[in-house]
Amino acid sequence: MPTLLHLDSSARPESVSRQVSAEFAAAWRTANPTGTHIHRDLTAAPVPHVDAAQIEVVTRLETAGIRDLGQARDAALTAEEKGSWALSWELIEEVLAADTVVIGLPMYNFSVPSAFKAWFDRVAIPPVIVDPATGQGPLSGKRIVVVTARGGAYGPGTPRHGSDFQEPYLRAAFAMVGLCDDLIFLHSEMTKSGHVPRLAEFRETAAGSLKQAVESARAAARR
């Protein structure tokens, strides 16, 4: 049975990234009527940031060279470690179970929201990092769709292209854990043109960008 993990990270309930990720999820459910849709709102239910307890467990795994998921699952020793580790494993199990992951991800200050970063930092434990010898890991082969919303324009040829630390970061981070085999980005740009007077001339551009992202999301979900 196919499983979709749907993550949202925008602080705004009516955000563009949420709108497009919802379009993807709706089209996916139509195409997979017997599938499982898991929605995790990283803003409504924030993931606690990595703490000293998790770092202690991760350091122990790295020192021992443990890459087996089963061994890692039971690696916490103290009460503090077990509490923190359980939080991480709930998230890891969701990713392991998913065939497809769609991520609603606004650009905040040229990069990703801290809500998403907290989620990723808990998921990226040593056993899910790809094996240097094979380039593969337990998360390899999953389909990842990243739906972004950007206040300005950051595509190739734009003045701010060099300030895009969102997509390059995600490509590097996902490659580390094997989530780049089937990775696509759907960008909605110039979203601030709707309320920032000096950007008003770009409202038509923003509308076209959003329309393209929605259409691409629906098509990608049916693939």
C-alpha positions as CSV (number, residue, x, y, z in Angstrom):
1,M,0.0,0.0,0.0
2,P,1.5,3.4,-1.0
3,T,2.2,5.9,1.7
4,L,2.6,9.7,1.4
5,L,4.3,11.7,4.2
6,H,3.1,15.3,3.9
7,L,5.1,17.9,5.9
8,D,4.2,21.6,6.3
9,S,6.5,24.1,7.9
10,S,5.0,27.5,7.2
11,A,4.0,29.6,10.2
12,R,1.0,31.0,8.1
13,P,-2.1,28.8,7.9
14,E,-3.0,30.3,4.5
15,S,0.5,30.2,3.1
16,V,1.3,29.5,-0.5
17,S,3.5,26.5,0.4
18,R,0.6,25.0,2.3
19,Q,-1.7,25.6,-0.6
20,V,0.5,23.9,-3.1
21,S,1.5,21.0,-0.9
22,A,-2.3,20.4,-0.2
23,E,-2.9,20.3,-4.0
24,F,-0.2,17.6,-4.3
25,A,-1.7,15.6,-1.4
26,A,-5.3,15.9,-2.8
27,A,-4.1,14.7,-6.3
28,W,-2.1,11.9,-4.7
29,R,-5.1,10.7,-2.7
30,T,-7.2,10.6,-5.9
31,A,-4.5,8.7,-7.7
32,N,-4.0,6.3,-4.7
33,P,-7.4,5.8,-3.1
34,T,-6.2,2.9,-1.0
35,G,-3.0,4.7,0.1
36,T,-2.1,6.1,3.5
37,H,-1.7,9.9,3.9
38,I,0.3,11.0,6.9
39,H,0.2,14.8,7.5
40,R,2.7,16.3,10.0
41,D,2.4,20.1,10.6
42,L,5.8,21.1,11.9
43,T,4.4,24.5,13.1
44,A,1.2,23.4,14.8
45,A,3.2,20.6,16.6
46,P,6.8,21.7,16.6
47,V,9.6,19.1,16.8
48,P,11.9,19.8,19.7
49,H,15.4,20.8,18.6
50,V,18.2,18.4,19.0
51,D,19.4,18.3,22.6
52,A,22.4,17.0,24.5
53,A,20.8,13.6,25.0
54,Q,20.4,13.0,21.3
55,I,23.9,14.2,20.6
56,E,25.2,11.8,23.2
57,V,23.5,8.8,21.5
58,V,24.6,9.9,18.1
59,T,28.2,10.3,19.2
60,R,28.1,6.8,20.7
61,L,26.8,5.4,17.4
62,E,29.5,7.2,15.4
63,T,32.2,6.1,17.8
64,A,31.1,2.4,17.6
65,G,30.5,2.7,13.8
66,I,27.0,1.4,14.2
67,R,25.0,1.6,11.0
68,D,22.3,-1.0,11.7
69,L,18.9,0.5,12.3
70,G,17.9,-2.2,14.8
71,Q,20.9,-1.5,17.0
72,A,20.4,2.2,16.7
73,R,16.8,2.0,17.8
74,D,17.8,0.7,21.1
75,A,21.0,2.8,21.6
76,A,19.6,5.2,24.2
77,L,20.7,4.3,27.8
78,T,19.6,6.9,30.3
79,A,16.1,8.2,30.9
80,E,16.9,11.5,29.3
81,E,18.4,9.7,26.2
82,K,15.4,7.4,25.9
83,G,13.0,10.3,26.0
84,S,14.8,12.3,23.4
85,W,15.6,9.3,21.2
86,A,11.9,8.3,21.1
87,L,11.0,11.6,19.7
88,S,13.5,11.1,16.9
89,W,12.4,7.6,16.1
90,E,8.8,8.6,15.7
91,L,9.9,10.9,12.9
92,I,12.3,8.4,11.4
93,E,9.7,5.6,11.3
94,E,7.4,7.9,9.3
95,V,10.0,8.5,6.7
96,L,10.9,4.9,6.5
97,A,7.3,4.0,5.9
98,A,6.7,6.5,3.2
99,D,7.1,5.9,-0.5
100,T,6.7,9.6,-1.3
101,V,7.4,12.7,0.8
102,V,6.0,16.1,0.0
103,I,7.3,19.1,1.9
104,G,5.7,22.5,2.1
105,L,8.7,24.8,2.6
106,P,8.7,28.6,2.6
107,M,11.9,30.5,2.2
108,Y,12.8,32.3,5.4
109,N,15.7,34.7,5.2
110,F,17.2,32.9,2.2
111,S,17.0,29.4,3.7
112,V,14.6,27.0,5.5
113,P,12.3,27.5,8.5
114,S,13.7,26.4,11.8
115,A,10.7,24.2,12.2
116,F,11.8,22.1,9.3
117,K,15.5,22.2,10.3
118,A,14.5,20.8,13.8
119,W,12.7,17.9,12.0
120,F,15.6,17.1,9.7
121,D,18.2,17.3,12.5
122,R,16.3,14.6,14.4
123,V,15.9,12.4,11.3
124,A,19.5,12.5,10.1
125,I,21.1,10.0,12.5
126,P,24.2,8.0,11.5
127,P,22.4,4.8,10.3
128,V,20.3,6.7,7.8
129,I,23.3,8.5,6.3
130,V,24.3,6.8,3.0
131,D,27.1,4.3,3.0
132,P,30.2,5.9,1.5
133,A,31.1,2.7,-0.2
134,T,27.8,2.2,-2.0
135,G,26.1,5.6,-1.9
136,Q,23.0,4.0,-0.6
137,G,21.1,4.1,2.7
138,P,17.8,2.9,4.2
139,L,16.0,6.0,2.8
140,S,17.3,5.7,-0.8
141,G,14.8,5.4,-3.5
142,K,12.0,7.4,-2.0
143,R,10.3,10.2,-4.0
144,I,10.8,13.7,-2.6
145,V,8.7,16.7,-3.7
146,V,9.8,20.0,-2.2
147,V,7.2,22.8,-2.6
148,T,8.7,26.2,-1.9
149,A,7.3,29.7,-1.6
150,R,9.7,32.7,-2.0
151,G,9.0,36.3,-1.5
152,G,11.3,37.3,-4.3
153,A,12.8,35.7,-7.4
154,Y,15.8,33.4,-6.9
155,G,16.0,31.4,-10.2
156,P,19.0,31.3,-12.5
157,G,19.6,34.7,-14.1
158,T,17.9,36.7,-11.4
159,P,19.9,39.2,-9.2
160,R,19.3,37.1,-6.1
161,H,20.1,33.7,-7.5
162,G,23.3,33.7,-5.5
163,S,21.4,34.3,-2.3
164,D,19.4,31.1,-2.6
165,F,20.6,29.0,0.3
166,Q,17.4,26.9,0.4
167,E,17.6,24.6,-2.6
168,P,21.4,24.1,-2.5
169,Y,21.2,23.3,1.2
170,L,18.4,20.8,0.7
171,R,20.1,19.1,-2.2
172,A,23.2,18.6,-0.1
173,A,21.3,17.6,3.1
174,F,19.0,15.1,1.2
175,A,22.0,13.6,-0.6
176,M,23.6,12.9,2.7
177,V,20.7,10.7,3.7
178,G,19.8,9.2,0.3
179,L,16.8,11.3,-0.4
180,C,18.0,12.7,-3.8
181,D,17.4,9.7,-6.1
182,D,14.0,11.2,-7.1
183,L,14.0,14.8,-5.9
184,I,12.0,17.7,-7.5
185,F,11.5,21.3,-6.5
186,L,8.3,23.3,-7.3
187,H,9.0,27.0,-6.7
188,S,6.3,29.7,-6.3
189,E,8.1,33.0,-6.4
190,M,7.4,36.7,-5.8
191,T,4.8,35.9,-3.2
192,K,5.5,39.2,-1.4
193,S,4.2,41.1,-4.4
194,G,0.7,40.7,-3.0
195,H,1.3,43.0,0.0
196,V,4.6,44.9,-0.6
197,P,3.9,48.1,-2.6
198,R,7.3,48.3,-4.3
199,L,6.8,44.7,-5.6
200,A,3.2,45.3,-6.9
201,E,4.4,45.2,-10.6
202,F,5.3,41.5,-10.1
203,R,1.8,40.4,-9.1
204,E,1.1,38.9,-12.5
205,T,4.5,37.1,-12.3
206,A,3.6,35.7,-8.9
207,A,0.2,34.5,-10.1
208,G,1.8,32.7,-13.0
209,S,4.4,31.1,-10.8
210,L,1.8,29.9,-8.4
211,K,-0.4,28.5,-11.2
212,Q,2.6,26.6,-12.7
213,A,3.5,25.2,-9.3
214,V,-0.1,24.0,-8.6
215,E,-0.3,22.4,-12.1
216,S,3.1,20.7,-11.7
217,A,2.1,19.5,-8.2
218,R,-1.0,17.8,-9.5
219,A,0.9,16.3,-12.4
220,A,3.7,15.0,-10.1
221,A,1.2,13.5,-7.7
222,R,-0.4,11.5,-10.5
223,R,3.0,10.2,-11.8
